[in-house]
Amino acid sequence: MTETDFPAPPAERPGPKRRFSPLLLVMILVAIVGVGTGGYGFWTLLSYRMVSVPSTGMAPTIQPGAVVLYRWTALPEIPRGSVVLMDLAAFPDAAPGDGRIVKRVIGVGGDQVVCCTNDNLITVNGKPVKEPYTEDDNGYGRKEHMPFSVQVPPGAVFVAGDQRNNSRDSRLYVGMPGDGAVPLSKVYGVVVGMGSTLSAEPFSQTTAFVEAGLSGDPLSDTGFRTARNLVFAGAGLVVLGVIGTIVSVVRSAGKRRRAAAVPPAR
């Protein structure tokens, strides 16, 4: 008997044909879009920081203990009326560990800021500014807040608290080196929201200086809200895509097992 006399082995029955699943592709794409969307939103949120305000100097606008959201990326200019987070080291009597404070910008580089008119209003470049967010008389009640006139140097801002009779700000240092001006290098960012990063609401920006006839539109920045929505939307898409991918793979595997279990037709 030769090798050729042995019977040929039975031909293997072909298994079920693998089919491409459009649903699987869609779910993978959904997950990828979710990663991109959420990642972009998260990256944008990194441009914002939050800080708790411990002092009363910005009351009633910002109460002690309130959490504010500020944008810390460098800005080419800061509009008048903006509320900023600054380093107390900008003032000549600063002590180590003084930390940071939140104040309102009432003058920018090149401005002549004068206190005050007969109606207790500050003037900027000769234009009186009605500031509805203050509740007192611009400091006439305290000796250290007596009338002043100061020229803000380029690359700096002149700041004051909204509670003018109880605020450590630029006005106290007029006549000292720097005349109370705060270099932009000592400004950490502009307050754009009230609350934590994931729950902040836009901070109301004043139009008082524009209404007084001064140039410069108030800062409008709600990018944190858009970024926050992108993070949530991206996370939702990733979850949907992953679940959809798992379901699609499980269903496809089940179909192949059922097809393999069916006996061949004779």
TINUDREN-941608 format. One record per residue (C-alpha): residue number from 1; x, y, z. Coordinates in steps of 0.02 Angstrom, whole numbers. Layout:
BEGIN
NUM X Y Z;
...
This chain:
BEGIN
1 0 0 0;
2 66 169 -48;
3 38 340 28;
4 -81 380 -112;
5 -194 235 -59;
6 -242 319 104;
7 -407 415 96;
8 -392 603 88;
9 -436 693 250;
10 -608 770 251;
11 -614 950 196;
12 -635 1073 339;
13 -801 1159 343;
14 -774 1345 319;
15 -820 1447 472;
16 -944 1589 470;
17 -887 1732 364;
18 -833 1886 464;
19 -935 2036 414;
20 -887 2216 435;
21 -997 2305 562;
22 -1041 2485 517;
23 -1108 2509 694;
24 -938 2463 767;
25 -851 2592 659;
26 -978 2725 707;
27 -955 2690 892;
28 -765 2697 877;
29 -778 2863 787;
30 -897 2929 921;
31 -770 2885 1057;
32 -628 2967 959;
33 -730 3127 935;
34 -771 3124 1120;
35 -587 3114 1168;
36 -546 3260 1052;
37 -691 3366 1112;
38 -662 3335 1296;
39 -475 3356 1278;
40 -494 3525 1193;
41 -615 3582 1328;
42 -499 3524 1467;
43 -350 3610 1386;
44 -449 3772 1376;
45 -500 3759 1559;
46 -315 3758 1604;
47 -315 3943 1559;
48 -423 3977 1712;
49 -390 3969 1898;
50 -498 3995 2052;
51 -459 4083 2214;
52 -552 4123 2375;
53 -563 4308 2421;
54 -528 4327 2608;
55 -544 4516 2632;
56 -688 4639 2631;
57 -604 4766 2516;
58 -708 4716 2363;
59 -876 4713 2454;
60 -1016 4724 2408;
61 -966 4659 2235;
62 -867 4512 2305;
63 -904 4459 2482;
64 -769 4385 2596;
65 -750 4199 2569;
66 -820 4203 2392;
67 -731 4099 2260;
68 -689 4188 2097;
69 -627 4121 1932;
70 -489 4216 1843;
71 -401 4197 1679;
72 -215 4189 1710;
73 -151 4194 1532;
74 -62 4354 1483;
75 -174 4489 1411;
76 -110 4626 1294;
77 -206 4754 1396;
78 -327 4761 1541;
79 -485 4865 1518;
80 -531 4996 1647;
81 -658 4930 1770;
82 -592 4752 1765;
83 -569 4660 1930;
84 -396 4582 1940;
85 -299 4465 2053;
86 -134 4548 2097;
87 21 4520 2201;
88 33 4628 2357;
89 221 4633 2328;
90 183 4772 2203;
91 161 4892 2350;
92 314 4967 2435;
93 266 4914 2611;
94 233 4732 2565;
95 295 4601 2688;
96 346 4423 2644;
97 193 4313 2636;
98 69 4454 2607;
99 -1 4354 2463;
100 -129 4410 2335;
101 -280 4524 2332;
102 -424 4560 2214;
103 -450 4742 2162;
104 -533 4845 2026;
105 -434 4935 1892;
106 -480 5120 1891;
107 -335 5179 1782;
108 -221 5104 1650;
109 -54 5158 1579;
110 -55 5340 1527;
111 -213 5387 1625;
112 -225 5536 1741;
113 -328 5479 1890;
114 -393 5613 2007;
115 -497 5604 2166;
116 -620 5680 2178;
117 -758 5791 2109;
118 -883 5883 2218;
119 -997 5732 2193;
120 -860 5616 2260;
121 -823 5540 2091;
122 -651 5497 2026;
123 -603 5571 1859;
124 -499 5482 1728;
125 -420 5595 1598;
126 -537 5732 1655;
127 -696 5628 1639;
128 -796 5592 1797;
129 -842 5409 1818;
130 -1001 5355 1906;
131 -961 5189 1990;
132 -1123 5102 2043;
133 -1031 4957 2125;
134 -961 5065 2268;
135 -1061 5101 2424;
136 -963 5243 2503;
137 -881 5410 2466;
138 -719 5358 2380;
139 -625 5367 2543;
140 -654 5547 2597;
141 -690 5479 2771;
142 -510 5419 2798;
143 -354 5525 2806;
144 -250 5405 2701;
145 -380 5416 2563;
146 -375 5605 2544;
147 -387 5681 2369;
148 -247 5637 2249;
149 -192 5657 2070;
150 -82 5525 1989;
151 -16 5485 1815;
152 -16 5297 1785;
153 147 5243 1702;
154 144 5132 1546;
155 135 4946 1579;
156 44 4969 1744;
157 -129 4989 1818;
158 -201 5090 1963;
159 -320 4990 2072;
160 -448 5020 2209;
161 -567 4912 2309;
162 -753 4934 2289;
163 -767 4965 2475;
164 -670 5127 2461;
165 -664 5165 2647;
166 -590 4996 2692;
167 -470 4939 2558;
168 -282 4921 2541;
169 -251 4979 2365;
170 -155 5099 2253;
171 -227 5256 2333;
172 -132 5227 2494;
173 35 5236 2405;
174 17 5394 2302;
175 171 5499 2337;
176 278 5345 2374;
177 392 5261 2247;
178 283 5204 2102;
179 135 5311 2158;
180 36 5153 2195;
181 40 5091 2015;
182 40 4902 1996;
183 153 4833 1857;
184 64 4713 1741;
185 195 4584 1790;
186 116 4584 1964;
187 -59 4551 1895;
188 -104 4366 1890;
189 -263 4380 1790;
190 -435 4457 1765;
191 -586 4394 1860;
192 -711 4322 1736;
193 -823 4210 1843;
194 -898 4183 2014;
195 -880 4006 2083;
196 -771 3855 2049;
197 -708 3804 1878;
198 -846 3676 1848;
199 -989 3783 1914;
200 -939 3966 1891;
201 -1059 4094 1820;
202 -995 4242 1718;
203 -936 4390 1820;
204 -1031 4551 1782;
205 -913 4673 1696;
206 -945 4858 1722;
207 -976 4983 1582;
208 -950 5133 1697;
209 -789 5191 1614;
210 -857 5172 1437;
211 -1014 5267 1488;
212 -900 5406 1552;
213 -832 5424 1375;
214 -670 5326 1397;
215 -611 5203 1265;
216 -595 5017 1292;
217 -736 4891 1295;
218 -762 4786 1453;
219 -682 4615 1450;
220 -805 4483 1392;
221 -743 4307 1427;
222 -860 4159 1446;
223 -738 4036 1371;
224 -736 3937 1533;
225 -922 3899 1512;
226 -896 3837 1333;
227 -744 3736 1386;
228 -841 3660 1531;
229 -981 3607 1413;
230 -855 3530 1294;
231 -779 3428 1436;
232 -950 3360 1487;
233 -1002 3329 1307;
234 -837 3243 1267;
235 -852 3131 1419;
236 -1029 3084 1367;
237 -973 3041 1191;
238 -830 2933 1255;
239 -947 2836 1369;
240 -1073 2815 1227;
241 -938 2760 1106;
242 -859 2634 1226;
243 -1027 2557 1274;
244 -1081 2552 1092;
245 -917 2470 1041;
246 -933 2336 1176;
247 -1114 2300 1129;
248 -1069 2290 945;
249 -924 2170 975;
250 -1028 2058 1090;
251 -1172 2051 965;
252 -1055 2009 822;
253 -971 1871 923;
254 -1142 1799 968;
255 -1195 1795 786;
256 -1035 1702 737;
257 -1060 1573 874;
258 -1239 1542 820;
259 -1186 1526 639;
260 -1048 1403 685;
261 -1172 1295 781;
262 -1289 1270 631;
263 -1254 1098 547;
264 -1207 1105 362;
265 -1341 1066 236;
266 -1328 895 151;
